């Protein structure tokens, strides 16, 4: 059977298959490649086998051995990569090294941060929960090389900003006081918003409200608590610099200035402001306390709970002053410990480059340490200016006001600018009081006439409506009465009693005429009372006193004016005018004094209030004048120069500000008064 199966296969084919199988078995890999135990034998074999291609040197083989180390991930300990051959290759661990330390020279900005630390200066920022986002510009610019130990942040809500912690300055206030006092309503709202995941910036208030803002009323409680917590956190610092979110500090100038002072003396430095009997450092401009002053206020020898004791009396202390008087309270607390304010203006300043006053006897060669009321983009601009200055000068010379002028102000000064207030606040020329008063009286009469006309139109409209209703009522009554009688009886009744028919009509006209006359009489007296009431309620209609000479004699302010000019005003009034026009106008008691001063003015000064051009002529005539502003028939001059800001027209478009500068005169003065060195004193 088996033989019958292979009978059909040719014998030659069988031999061929057997020969192929024999060759495959004989030429298998184990018979061609020798068994190699180590690297040395592999190298010898390759050299003998391929003598013409000497690429497999010992170094190349070692590179091949290291190749698995690049392919294998770095394990925690050495591992063995399995291979089908006896050769065992180790995967080397990739070396983990720190980033290379930059050993090159540090920038001036980096050196400043180190110097600040070496001088023992700690910086304290005060902000509000709704304004924390504005701190981002500082974190990215002025504070980018600061460490956490160099700075403290305080707000009315605990949080973070970048790498820094923001402390709740009011967390130690008595809980019952926080939950019940009206000033803490915004504080409660802020924490409620945070706990419910709402956007706290929705609680941000309009700055136009001023002291009426809830956040402003809360702010006064932060000051002493902030100082107390700062001393607890950094008791060994030499200097404590307190600033706000919209402040800017020129750090190199601050360091140079504080090096000249002694931190072991109780020093309280700031831009001094007098409020009532208290001389205090304006909080927004920034203020500085030495370590000795902090010890006087918060040291171990002082009783505990100073901030808590001020919470209860803060409302009473501030009621007669401004709502945001936390800086006043701090000054009082320091004064009680014998620490008085040392005036540090203009180094510590409440203005910014566009509002600084530059020029003679003003800001120029003095160094600037702090600025206030800067918007985030202005903070960025000043910071970039400092970096450019470092690249150009490559030193740590103090930045002066003159440098800020040339960079931020001079390029924007032109001959004139509409809708702009350059904040000129010097010599002032206004429309003479009698003319201004006459214009206001005329405006008042026109307004009262318009009001009376509107009232009469309103009454006439009401009368029409009343007449229409009476006619409709009459028609309805006639229809009802006519339904019970026939048309014939009605006609006969009319013919027999025509007089009676007339009597049946409603006596509308006589009564209405009588009523109208009566109302007119009452309205006349009401209009008179209304005119007097309007005069008392409209302070903007009161005559404005003309400020001409800042050296005027205060005794003249108490003189009564009984000059013939008053009699003339009385006689010129129309005697036949209705009662509302006969109300006696208030005559400015300073008319006599002002007229006397006007007599000493030049013709140009007398006309200065009339127009922007006339105001400019008055400035040209004054040898000390550098700029002027004109609005609402008022001309103000300035013996220094500043840029100012945009000023929108009034809602009715009647008051428009326009500013002008003596450009050539300013350029001449700045060229003649170059600063050779900073004037620290």
C-alpha positions as CSV (number, residue, x, y, z in Angstrom):
1,X,0.0,0.0,0.0
2,X,2.8,2.4,1.0
3,X,4.8,1.5,-2.1
4,X,1.8,2.2,-4.3
5,X,1.6,5.8,-2.9
6,X,5.3,6.7,-3.9
7,X,5.0,4.8,-7.2
8,X,3.8,7.9,-9.0
9,X,6.7,10.2,-7.8
10,X,9.8,10.3,-10.0
11,X,12.9,8.9,-8.3
12,X,15.0,11.8,-9.4
13,X,12.8,14.3,-7.6
14,X,13.1,12.3,-4.3
15,X,16.9,12.5,-4.5
16,X,16.8,16.3,-5.1
17,X,14.6,16.9,-2.0
18,X,16.9,14.9,0.2
19,X,20.0,16.8,-1.1
20,X,18.3,20.2,-0.3
21,X,17.5,19.1,3.2
22,X,21.0,17.9,3.8
23,X,22.5,21.3,2.7
24,X,20.1,23.3,4.9
25,X,21.0,21.2,7.9
26,X,24.8,21.4,7.3
27,X,24.8,25.2,6.7
28,X,22.8,26.2,9.8
29,X,24.0,29.2,11.9
30,X,25.5,27.2,14.7
31,X,28.0,25.6,12.4
32,X,29.0,29.0,10.7
33,X,29.4,31.4,13.7
34,X,31.7,30.2,16.5
35,X,30.6,30.4,20.2
36,X,32.0,33.7,21.4
37,X,32.1,34.2,25.2
38,X,33.4,37.7,25.6
39,X,34.1,41.0,23.8
40,X,37.7,40.2,23.1
41,X,36.9,37.1,21.2
42,X,34.2,39.0,19.2
43,X,36.7,41.6,18.2
44,X,39.3,39.0,17.1
45,X,36.8,37.1,15.1
46,X,35.6,40.1,13.3
47,X,39.1,41.2,12.5
48,X,40.0,37.8,11.0
49,X,36.8,37.4,9.2
50,X,36.7,40.8,7.6
51,X,40.3,42.1,7.4
52,X,39.5,44.7,4.7
53,X,36.8,46.4,6.8
54,X,38.4,47.5,10.0
55,X,35.4,49.5,11.4
56,X,34.8,47.3,14.4
57,X,37.5,48.7,16.7
58,X,37.4,48.4,20.4
59,X,36.1,52.0,20.7
60,X,33.3,51.3,18.3
61,X,32.3,48.2,20.1
62,X,32.2,50.1,23.4
63,X,29.9,52.6,21.7
64,X,27.7,49.8,20.6
65,X,27.6,48.6,24.2
66,X,26.6,52.0,25.5
67,X,23.8,52.3,22.9
68,X,21.3,50.3,25.1
69,X,21.8,52.9,27.8
70,X,20.4,55.5,25.6
71,X,17.4,53.4,24.8
72,X,16.6,52.2,28.2
73,X,14.9,54.5,30.7
74,X,17.0,55.4,33.8
75,X,15.9,52.9,36.4
76,X,16.4,53.4,40.2
77,X,19.2,50.8,40.2
78,X,21.3,49.1,37.5
79,X,19.4,46.5,35.6
80,X,20.4,43.8,33.0
81,X,19.1,44.0,29.4
82,X,18.3,40.4,28.4
83,X,19.8,39.1,25.1
84,X,19.6,35.7,23.4
85,X,23.3,35.3,23.6
86,X,25.6,34.8,26.6
87,X,26.8,38.4,26.2
88,X,25.4,40.6,29.0
89,X,25.3,44.3,28.6
90,X,24.5,46.8,31.4
91,X,22.2,49.8,30.8
92,X,24.0,52.8,32.3
93,X,21.9,55.2,34.5
94,X,21.5,58.7,32.9
95,X,23.3,61.2,35.1
96,X,20.8,63.5,36.8
97,X,22.4,66.9,37.3
98,X,21.1,70.3,38.5
99,X,20.7,73.1,36.0
100,X,24.0,74.9,35.5
101,X,24.5,77.8,37.8
102,X,24.9,81.0,35.9
103,X,28.2,82.5,37.2
104,X,28.1,85.6,35.0
105,X,27.7,89.1,36.3
106,X,24.2,89.8,37.8
107,X,22.1,92.6,36.4
108,X,21.6,95.8,38.3
109,X,18.0,94.8,39.1
110,X,19.2,91.5,40.7
111,X,21.9,93.4,42.7
112,X,19.3,95.8,43.9
113,X,17.1,93.0,45.3
114,X,20.2,91.6,47.1
115,X,21.1,95.0,48.5
116,X,17.5,95.4,49.7
117,X,17.8,92.2,51.6
118,X,21.2,93.0,53.0
119,X,19.9,96.4,54.3
120,X,17.2,94.6,56.2
121,X,14.3,96.3,54.3
122,X,11.0,94.5,54.2
123,X,8.2,95.8,51.9
124,X,4.6,95.7,52.9
125,X,1.8,96.0,50.3
126,X,-1.8,96.9,51.3
127,X,-4.5,96.1,48.9
128,X,-8.2,95.1,48.7
129,X,-9.8,91.8,47.7
130,X,-11.4,93.4,44.7
131,X,-8.0,94.9,43.5
132,X,-5.7,91.9,44.0
133,X,-5.5,91.3,40.3
134,X,-3.7,94.7,40.0
135,X,-0.8,93.2,42.0
136,X,0.0,91.0,39.0
137,X,1.9,93.8,37.3
138,X,4.1,94.2,40.3
139,X,4.8,90.5,40.5
140,X,5.9,90.5,36.9
141,X,8.0,93.6,37.0
142,X,9.1,95.4,40.2
143,X,9.0,92.3,42.4
144,X,10.3,89.6,40.1
145,X,13.6,89.1,42.0
146,X,12.1,89.4,45.4
147,X,12.0,86.4,47.8
148,X,9.1,85.6,50.1
149,X,11.1,86.9,53.1
150,X,11.4,90.3,51.4
151,X,7.8,91.2,51.1
152,X,4.4,90.9,52.8
153,X,0.9,91.4,51.4
154,X,-2.2,92.4,53.3
155,X,-5.8,92.6,52.2
156,X,-9.3,91.9,53.6
157,X,-9.2,88.3,52.3
158,X,-6.7,85.5,52.7
159,X,-5.3,84.3,49.3
160,X,-2.3,84.1,47.1
161,X,-0.8,85.9,44.2
162,X,1.9,84.0,42.2
163,X,4.4,82.7,44.8
164,X,3.3,85.0,47.5
165,X,0.7,84.7,50.3
166,X,-1.8,87.5,50.8
167,X,-2.7,87.8,54.5
168,X,-6.1,88.9,55.8
169,X,-5.2,92.0,57.8
170,X,-8.6,91.9,59.6
171,X,-8.6,88.3,60.8
172,X,-7.8,89.3,64.3
173,X,-10.6,91.8,64.6
174,X,-13.2,90.8,67.2
175,X,-15.7,88.4,65.6
176,X,-18.8,90.0,66.9
177,X,-17.5,93.4,65.8
178,X,-16.9,92.0,62.3
179,X,-20.4,90.5,62.1
180,X,-22.3,93.5,63.3
181,X,-20.5,96.7,62.5
182,X,-21.8,98.6,59.4
183,X,-18.3,99.3,58.2
184,X,-17.7,95.5,57.8
185,X,-20.6,94.9,55.5
186,X,-18.3,94.7,52.5
187,X,-16.0,92.4,54.4
188,X,-18.9,90.0,55.1
189,X,-19.9,90.2,51.4
190,X,-16.4,89.5,50.2
191,X,-16.2,86.3,52.4
192,X,-19.7,85.2,51.3
193,X,-18.7,85.6,47.7
194,X,-15.5,83.5,48.3
195,X,-17.4,80.8,50.2
196,X,-19.9,80.5,47.4
197,X,-17.4,80.6,44.5
198,X,-18.6,83.9,43.1
199,X,-16.5,86.5,41.4
200,X,-15.3,89.0,44.0
201,X,-14.5,91.6,41.4
202,X,-18.2,92.1,41.0
203,X,-18.1,93.9,44.4
204,X,-15.6,96.5,43.0
205,X,-17.0,100.0,43.6
206,X,-16.9,103.1,41.5
207,X,-14.0,105.3,42.5
208,X,-16.1,108.4,41.9
209,X,-17.9,107.7,45.1
210,X,-14.7,108.7,47.0
211,X,-15.0,108.4,50.7
212,X,-18.5,106.9,50.3
213,X,-17.2,103.6,49.1
214,X,-17.7,100.7,51.5
215,X,-14.2,99.4,50.9
216,X,-12.8,102.8,51.8
217,X,-14.7,102.8,55.1
218,X,-13.3,99.3,55.8
219,X,-9.8,100.2,54.8
220,X,-9.1,102.3,57.9
221,X,-9.1,99.3,60.1
222,X,-6.2,97.6,58.2
223,X,-3.4,100.0,59.1
224,X,-2.6,99.3,62.7
225,X,-3.5,95.6,62.4
226,X,-1.1,95.4,59.4
227,X,1.7,97.0,61.3
228,X,1.1,94.7,64.3
229,X,1.2,91.5,62.1
230,X,4.2,92.8,60.2
231,X,6.2,93.2,63.4
232,X,5.2,89.7,64.6
233,X,6.3,88.2,61.2
234,X,9.5,90.3,60.8
235,X,10.6,91.5,64.2
236,X,14.3,91.9,63.3
237,X,14.0,93.9,60.1
238,X,15.7,97.3,60.1
239,X,13.2,99.2,57.9
240,X,9.5,98.6,57.2
241,X,8.3,100.2,53.9
242,X,4.5,100.4,53.6
243,X,3.0,101.0,50.1
244,X,-0.2,100.4,48.2
245,X,-1.3,98.6,45.1
246,X,-1.1,101.7,42.9
247,X,2.3,102.9,44.3
248,X,5.7,102.6,42.7
249,X,9.0,102.5,44.5
250,X,12.4,103.2,42.8
251,X,14.3,100.6,44.8
252,X,17.9,101.8,44.2
253,X,16.9,105.3,45.4
254,X,15.2,103.8,48.5
255,X,18.4,101.8,49.3
256,X,20.7,104.8,48.9
257,X,18.4,107.0,51.0
258,X,18.0,104.6,53.9
259,X,21.8,104.0,54.0
260,X,22.1,107.6,55.1
261,X,19.7,107.0,58.1
262,X,19.9,105.2,61.4
263,X,17.4,102.4,62.0
264,X,18.1,102.4,65.7
265,X,16.4,105.8,66.0
266,X,12.6,105.9,66.1
267,X,11.9,107.3,62.7
268,X,8.5,107.7,61.0
269,X,9.1,108.9,57.4
270,X,6.5,110.1,54.9
271,X,4.8,112.8,52.9
272,X,3.4,114.9,55.7
273,X,-0.3,116.1,55.6
274,X,-2.0,118.1,58.3
275,X,-5.5,117.1,59.2
276,X,-6.9,118.9,62.2
277,X,-4.3,118.9,64.9
278,X,-2.7,115.7,63.5
279,X,0.4,115.7,61.3
280,X,0.5,112.3,59.5
281,X,2.1,110.5,56.6
282,X,-0.2,110.1,53.6
283,X,-0.8,106.3,53.3
284,X,-1.0,106.2,49.5
285,X,2.3,108.0,49.0
286,X,4.0,105.4,51.3
287,X,5.6,105.6,54.7
288,X,8.6,104.0,56.4
289,X,9.1,102.9,60.0
290,X,12.4,102.1,61.5
291,X,12.9,99.1,63.8
292,X,13.2,101.4,66.8
293,X,9.9,103.0,65.9
294,X,8.2,99.6,65.6
295,X,9.6,98.6,68.9
296,X,8.2,101.8,70.5
297,X,4.8,100.9,69.1
298,X,4.7,97.1,69.2
299,X,7.7,96.0,71.2
300,X,7.7,93.6,74.1
301,X,7.6,96.4,76.6
302,X,4.3,97.7,75.2
303,X,0.9,96.4,76.2
304,X,-0.7,93.8,74.0
305,X,-3.8,94.4,71.8
306,X,-3.0,97.9,70.4
307,X,-4.8,97.2,67.2
308,X,-7.9,95.8,68.9
309,X,-8.1,98.8,71.2
310,X,-8.2,101.1,68.2
311,X,-11.0,99.1,66.5
312,X,-13.5,100.3,69.0
313,X,-12.6,103.9,68.8
314,X,-11.7,104.1,65.1
315,X,-15.3,105.1,64.1
316,X,-15.3,108.0,66.6
317,X,-11.8,109.2,65.7
318,X,-12.6,109.3,62.0
319,X,-16.2,110.7,62.2
320,X,-15.0,114.3,62.2
321,X,-12.3,113.6,59.6
322,X,-12.4,111.5,56.4
323,X,-13.8,108.0,56.2
324,X,-10.4,106.6,55.2
325,X,-8.3,107.8,58.1
326,X,-6.3,104.8,59.1
327,X,-3.1,106.6,58.4
328,X,-4.3,109.3,60.8
329,X,-5.0,106.8,63.5
330,X,-1.5,105.2,63.0
331,X,0.1,108.7,63.4
332,X,-1.8,109.3,66.6
333,X,-0.8,105.9,68.0
334,X,2.9,106.6,67.2
335,X,2.7,110.1,68.6
336,X,1.4,108.6,71.9
337,X,4.6,106.6,72.1
338,X,6.7,109.7,71.3
339,X,7.3,109.0,67.6
340,X,6.6,112.0,65.4
341,X,6.6,112.3,61.6
342,X,9.7,113.3,59.8
343,X,8.8,115.1,56.5
344,X,10.2,113.2,53.6
345,X,8.7,115.0,50.7
346,X,9.5,115.1,47.7
347,X,11.4,111.8,48.0
348,X,8.1,110.2,49.1
349,X,5.5,111.6,46.8
350,X,1.8,111.3,46.2
351,X,1.9,112.1,42.5
352,X,3.2,110.4,39.3
353,X,5.3,111.6,36.3
354,X,2.4,113.2,34.5
355,X,1.2,115.1,37.6
356,X,4.6,116.1,39.2
357,X,5.2,119.8,39.2
358,X,8.6,120.5,37.6
359,X,10.5,123.7,37.4
360,X,12.0,126.5,39.6
361,X,11.7,125.9,43.3
362,X,10.0,122.6,42.6
363,X,10.8,119.0,41.6
364,X,13.8,118.8,39.4
365,X,17.2,117.5,40.7
366,X,15.8,115.6,43.7
367,X,15.7,111.8,43.7
368,X,12.3,110.2,43.6
369,X,11.6,107.3,45.9
370,X,7.9,106.7,45.7
371,X,5.0,107.6,43.4
372,X,1.2,107.1,43.7
373,X,-2.0,106.8,41.6
374,X,-0.3,104.8,38.8
375,X,-2.3,102.6,36.5
376,X,-0.9,99.2,35.7
377,X,0.3,100.3,32.3
378,X,2.0,103.3,33.9
379,X,3.8,101.0,36.4
380,X,5.0,98.9,33.4
381,X,6.2,102.0,31.6
382,X,8.2,103.3,34.6
383,X,9.7,99.8,35.2
384,X,10.8,99.6,31.5
385,X,12.3,103.1,31.8
386,X,14.4,101.9,34.7
387,X,15.7,98.9,32.8
388,X,16.5,101.1,29.7
389,X,18.3,103.5,32.0
390,X,20.4,100.7,33.5
391,X,21.5,99.6,30.0
392,X,22.5,103.1,29.0
393,X,24.1,104.3,32.2
394,X,25.2,101.0,33.7
395,X,25.4,102.4,37.2
396,X,23.3,103.0,40.3
397,X,23.0,106.7,40.1
398,X,19.8,108.0,41.7
399,X,16.9,108.6,39.4
400,X,15.8,112.2,39.5
401,X,12.6,114.1,38.7
402,X,14.2,115.7,35.7
403,X,14.9,112.3,34.1
404,X,11.2,111.5,34.5
405,X,10.3,114.8,32.9
406,X,12.4,114.3,29.8
407,X,11.2,110.7,29.3
408,X,7.5,111.0,30.2
409,X,6.4,114.6,29.9
410,X,8.5,116.6,27.4
411,X,7.5,114.6,24.3
412,X,3.8,115.4,25.0
413,X,4.0,119.1,25.7
414,X,2.5,121.2,22.9
415,X,1.4,124.8,22.6
416,X,-2.3,123.9,23.4
417,X,-4.5,120.9,24.0
418,X,-8.3,120.7,24.1
419,X,-10.2,118.8,26.7
420,X,-7.1,118.7,28.9
421,X,-6.4,120.0,32.4
422,X,-2.7,120.6,33.1
423,X,-3.7,121.3,36.8
424,X,-2.5,124.9,36.8
425,X,-3.4,126.2,40.3
426,X,-1.6,129.5,40.7
427,X,-2.7,133.0,39.9
428,X,-6.4,133.0,38.9
429,X,-8.5,135.5,36.9
430,X,-12.3,135.1,36.9
431,X,-15.2,137.0,35.5
432,X,-15.9,140.0,37.7
433,X,-18.4,139.0,40.4
434,X,-21.1,141.5,39.4
435,X,-21.0,140.2,35.8
436,X,-21.0,136.6,36.9
437,X,-23.8,137.3,39.4
438,X,-25.9,139.0,36.7
439,X,-25.3,136.1,34.3
440,X,-26.4,133.7,37.0
441,X,-29.4,135.8,37.9
442,X,-30.4,135.9,34.2
443,X,-29.9,132.1,34.0
444,X,-32.0,131.6,37.1
445,X,-34.8,133.8,35.7
446,X,-34.8,131.9,32.4
447,X,-34.9,128.6,34.3
448,X,-37.8,129.8,36.5
449,X,-39.7,131.1,33.4
450,X,-39.2,127.8,31.7
451,X,-40.5,126.0,34.8
452,X,-43.5,128.3,35.0
453,X,-44.3,127.8,31.4
454,X,-44.0,124.0,31.8
455,X,-46.3,124.2,34.8
456,X,-48.9,126.3,32.9
457,X,-48.8,123.9,30.0
458,X,-49.3,121.1,32.4
459,X,-52.3,122.8,34.0
460,X,-53.8,123.6,30.6
461,X,-53.4,119.9,29.6
462,X,-55.1,118.9,32.9
463,X,-57.9,121.4,32.2
464,X,-58.5,119.9,28.8
465,X,-58.7,116.4,30.2
466,X,-61.1,117.6,32.9
467,X,-63.3,119.4,30.4
468,X,-63.4,116.3,28.2
469,X,-64.5,114.2,31.2
470,X,-67.1,116.7,32.2
471,X,-68.5,116.8,28.7
472,X,-68.7,113.0,28.5
473,X,-70.4,112.9,31.9
474,X,-72.9,115.5,30.8
475,X,-73.7,113.5,27.6
476,X,-74.2,110.4,29.6
477,X,-76.6,112.1,32.1
478,X,-78.6,113.5,29.2
479,X,-79.0,110.1,27.6
480,X,-80.2,108.7,30.9
481,X,-82.7,111.5,31.6
482,X,-83.9,111.5,27.9
483,X,-84.8,107.8,28.0
484,X,-87.7,108.4,30.5
485,X,-89.4,111.3,28.4
486,X,-90.5,111.4,24.9
487,X,-88.8,113.6,22.4
488,X,-92.0,115.8,22.1
489,X,-92.1,116.6,25.8
490,X,-88.5,117.4,25.8
491,X,-89.0,119.9,23.0
492,X,-92.0,121.5,24.6
493,X,-90.2,121.8,27.9
494,X,-87.3,123.6,26.1
495,X,-89.7,126.1,24.5
496,X,-91.6,126.8,27.7
497,X,-88.6,127.2,29.9
498,X,-85.6,128.4,28.0
499,X,-84.1,130.1,31.0
500,X,-84.5,127.0,33.1
501,X,-82.7,125.0,30.5
502,X,-79.8,127.3,30.8
503,X,-79.8,126.9,34.5
504,X,-79.7,123.2,34.2
505,X,-76.3,123.3,32.5
506,X,-73.3,122.8,34.9
507,X,-71.9,126.1,36.0
508,X,-68.5,125.2,34.6
509,X,-67.3,128.5,33.2
510,X,-68.0,130.9,36.1
511,X,-66.6,128.5,38.7
512,X,-63.6,127.7,36.6
513,X,-62.8,131.3,36.0
514,X,-63.1,132.0,39.7
515,X,-60.9,129.0,40.4
516,X,-58.4,130.0,37.8
517,X,-58.0,133.4,39.2
518,X,-57.6,132.1,42.7
519,X,-55.0,129.5,41.6
520,X,-53.1,132.2,39.7
521,X,-52.9,134.3,42.9
522,X,-51.7,131.3,44.8
523,X,-49.2,130.3,42.1
524,X,-47.7,133.8,42.2
525,X,-46.9,133.4,45.9
526,X,-45.8,129.9,45.3
527,X,-43.5,130.9,42.5
528,X,-42.0,133.5,44.8
529,X,-41.4,131.0,47.5
530,X,-40.0,128.6,45.0
531,X,-37.6,131.1,43.7
532,X,-36.3,131.8,47.2
533,X,-36.1,128.0,47.8
534,X,-34.3,127.4,44.6
535,X,-31.8,130.1,45.4
536,X,-31.0,128.4,48.7
537,X,-30.8,125.0,47.2
538,X,-28.5,125.8,44.3
539,X,-25.1,126.3,45.7
540,X,-23.7,126.3,42.2
541,X,-25.6,129.4,41.5
542,X,-23.9,131.4,44.2
543,X,-21.4,134.0,43.0
544,X,-17.8,132.8,42.8
545,X,-15.2,135.0,44.4
546,X,-12.4,136.1,42.1
547,X,-9.0,134.8,43.2
548,X,-6.5,137.3,41.9
549,X,-3.8,137.9,44.4
550,X,-2.6,135.1,46.6
551,X,-1.2,137.7,49.0
552,X,-4.5,139.4,49.7
553,X,-5.2,140.9,53.1
554,X,-7.5,138.4,55.0
555,X,-8.9,141.4,56.9
556,X,-10.6,142.6,53.8
557,X,-12.7,139.5,53.7
558,X,-14.8,140.8,56.7
559,X,-15.5,144.2,55.2
560,X,-19.1,144.9,54.4
561,X,-19.8,146.5,51.0
562,X,-22.2,149.4,51.1
563,X,-20.9,151.0,48.0
564,X,-23.2,152.9,45.5
565,X,-22.8,149.9,43.2
566,X,-25.3,148.0,45.5
567,X,-27.8,150.8,45.4
568,X,-27.5,150.9,41.6
569,X,-28.3,147.2,41.5
570,X,-31.4,147.8,43.6
571,X,-32.6,150.8,41.6
572,X,-32.1,149.1,38.2
573,X,-34.6,146.4,39.0
574,X,-38.0,146.7,37.3
575,X,-40.6,147.7,39.9
576,X,-43.5,146.4,37.9
577,X,-42.0,142.9,37.7
578,X,-43.9,140.0,39.2
579,X,-43.1,139.0,42.8
580,X,-40.7,136.1,41.8
581,X,-38.5,138.6,39.9
582,X,-38.4,141.1,42.7
583,X,-36.5,138.8,45.0
584,X,-33.4,140.7,46.1
585,X,-30.2,139.2,44.6
586,X,-27.3,138.4,46.8
587,X,-24.6,141.0,46.2
588,X,-21.0,139.8,46.6
589,X,-19.6,141.6,49.7
590,X,-16.1,141.4,48.1
591,X,-17.1,143.5,45.1
592,X,-15.4,146.6,46.4
593,X,-12.2,144.8,47.2
594,X,-12.1,142.9,43.9
595,X,-12.7,146.1,41.9
596,X,-9.8,147.8,43.7
597,X,-7.6,144.9,42.7
598,X,-8.8,145.0,39.2
599,X,-7.8,148.6,39.0
600,X,-4.2,147.6,39.7
601,X,-4.3,145.0,36.9
602,X,-3.0,145.5,33.4
603,X,-5.4,145.6,30.5
604,X,-4.4,142.1,29.5
605,X,-5.1,140.7,33.0
606,X,-8.5,142.3,33.1
607,X,-9.4,140.5,29.9
608,X,-7.7,137.2,30.8
609,X,-10.9,135.4,31.8
610,X,-12.7,136.0,28.5
611,X,-11.0,133.4,26.4
612,X,-8.2,130.9,26.1
613,X,-6.2,133.2,24.0
614,X,-6.5,136.1,26.4
615,X,-5.4,133.8,29.2
616,X,-2.3,132.8,27.2
617,X,-1.5,136.5,26.8
618,X,-1.7,137.0,30.5
619,X,0.8,134.1,31.0
620,X,3.2,135.6,28.4
621,X,3.0,138.9,30.3
622,X,3.9,137.2,33.6
623,X,7.7,136.5,33.7
624,X,7.2,133.5,36.1
625,X,4.4,131.8,34.1
626,X,5.1,128.5,32.3
627,X,1.5,127.3,31.5
628,X,-2.2,128.1,31.9
629,X,-5.6,126.5,31.7
630,X,-8.9,128.1,30.7
631,X,-12.5,127.0,31.4
632,X,-15.9,128.5,32.2
633,X,-14.5,132.1,32.0
634,X,-11.8,131.2,34.5
635,X,-8.0,131.6,33.8
636,X,-5.4,129.9,35.9
637,X,-1.6,130.3,35.6
638,X,1.2,128.2,36.9
639,X,4.8,129.1,37.8
640,X,5.9,125.5,37.2
641,X,5.1,123.0,34.5
642,X,3.3,119.6,34.5
643,X,1.5,117.5,31.9
644,X,-1.9,116.8,33.6
645,X,-4.6,114.6,32.2
646,X,-7.6,114.4,30.0
647,X,-10.7,116.4,31.2
648,X,-14.1,115.6,29.6
649,X,-16.5,118.5,29.0
650,X,-19.4,118.9,31.4
651,X,-22.7,117.1,30.6
652,X,-24.3,120.2,29.2
653,X,-21.2,121.0,27.2
654,X,-20.8,124.5,28.7
655,X,-17.6,123.8,30.6
656,X,-14.7,122.8,28.4
657,X,-11.1,122.7,29.6
658,X,-8.3,123.8,27.4
659,X,-4.6,123.9,28.4
660,X,-1.6,125.8,27.1
661,X,2.2,125.7,27.6
662,X,5.0,128.2,27.0
663,X,7.0,125.5,25.1
664,X,10.0,127.7,24.2
665,X,10.3,129.0,27.7
666,X,10.1,125.5,29.2
667,X,12.8,124.2,26.8
668,X,15.0,127.2,27.6
669,X,14.7,126.6,31.4
670,X,15.4,122.9,31.2
671,X,18.5,123.4,29.0
672,X,19.9,125.9,31.5
673,X,19.2,123.8,34.6
674,X,20.9,120.5,34.0
675,X,21.3,118.3,37.1
676,X,25.0,117.4,37.8
677,X,24.2,115.3,40.9
678,X,21.1,114.3,42.9
679,X,20.1,116.7,45.6
680,X,19.2,114.6,48.6
681,X,18.7,117.5,51.0
